[in-house]
Amino acid sequence: MEPKIRIIIPIIVLVLFPSCYSYKNMADTQDSYSVGEKYEIQIGAGNLEKVTVTSVTDSTVTVLQRG
């Protein structure tokens, strides 16, 4: 193997490996959401919006905005 490649490959592995663990599971950082329950959420810097949860997966919470 060429000396440059022997140095570059470990550097690439060291940079890419930690990125696999930089994301947190939503269940670890958020409350549990129940389908059909009503919540108030803030979207961006706007006012609180009243919503109803329509579906929950491991990475997405889908809501229906009430008027």
C-alpha positions as CSV (number, residue, x, y, z in Angstrom):
1,M,0.0,0.0,0.0
2,E,1.2,3.5,-0.7
3,P,2.2,5.5,2.3
4,K,-0.4,8.3,1.6
5,I,-3.2,5.8,1.6
6,R,-2.0,4.2,4.9
7,I,-2.4,7.6,6.5
8,I,-5.6,8.7,4.8
9,I,-7.7,5.6,5.5
10,P,-7.4,5.8,9.3
11,I,-8.1,9.6,9.3
12,I,-11.3,8.9,7.3
13,V,-12.4,6.2,9.7
14,L,-11.7,8.5,12.7
15,V,-13.8,11.3,11.2
16,L,-16.8,9.2,10.0
17,F,-17.1,6.8,13.0
18,P,-18.2,9.4,15.6
19,S,-20.8,10.8,13.2
20,C,-22.7,7.6,13.5
21,Y,-23.4,8.3,17.2
22,S,-24.1,12.1,17.0
23,Y,-27.9,11.7,16.7
24,K,-30.1,11.1,19.7
25,N,-33.2,8.9,19.7
26,M,-36.4,11.0,20.0
27,A,-37.7,8.7,22.7
28,D,-34.7,9.6,24.9
29,T,-35.2,13.3,24.6
30,Q,-38.9,13.9,24.2
31,D,-42.1,13.1,26.1
32,S,-44.3,10.2,25.0
33,Y,-47.1,11.3,22.6
34,S,-50.4,9.5,22.5
35,V,-52.6,9.3,19.3
36,G,-55.8,11.2,19.7
37,E,-54.5,13.4,22.6
38,K,-54.6,17.2,22.3
39,Y,-51.4,19.3,22.9
40,E,-50.3,22.9,22.5
41,I,-47.1,23.3,20.5
42,Q,-45.0,26.3,19.5
43,I,-44.0,26.3,15.8
44,G,-40.8,28.3,15.5
45,A,-41.0,31.7,17.2
46,G,-44.8,31.9,16.6
47,N,-47.7,31.5,19.0
48,L,-48.9,28.3,20.7
49,E,-51.0,26.2,18.3
50,K,-53.6,23.6,19.5
51,V,-53.1,20.3,17.8
52,T,-54.3,16.7,17.9
53,V,-51.8,13.9,17.4
54,T,-52.8,11.7,14.5
55,S,-49.9,9.2,14.3
56,V,-46.6,8.6,16.1
57,T,-43.6,6.6,14.8
58,D,-40.0,6.3,16.2
59,S,-39.0,9.4,14.3
60,T,-42.1,11.4,13.4
61,V,-45.1,12.9,15.2
62,T,-48.0,13.8,12.8
63,V,-50.5,16.3,14.1
64,L,-53.8,17.9,13.0
65,Q,-53.9,21.6,13.6
66,R,-57.2,22.8,15.2
67,G,-58.6,26.2,14.4
